[in-house]
Amino acid sequence: MNEMETSRIETGEEMEPGGRMKSSSSIYSRPSADFNDRVGELEMENARLHRLVAELLIKNQQLRRSD
């Protein structure tokens, strides 16, 4: 298992056929979503992406130090 697969497992992301990532957003499954619910979903997704970027920055730093 490579690093990308491990990362995908840790974050709970899934792949669609063709290699694209499935969106954790539910905008397409609920066309009449309440505005406040959608804002909450976007805030959670934003926090998840911030954590992911932070993890990748740390891994990048560690890789540069090991050279």
PyMOL commands that set and color helices and strands:
alter all, ss='L'
color gray80, all
select helices_A, chain A and resi 3-11+35-65
alter helices_A, ss='H'
color red, helices_A
deselect
rebuild
show_as cartoon
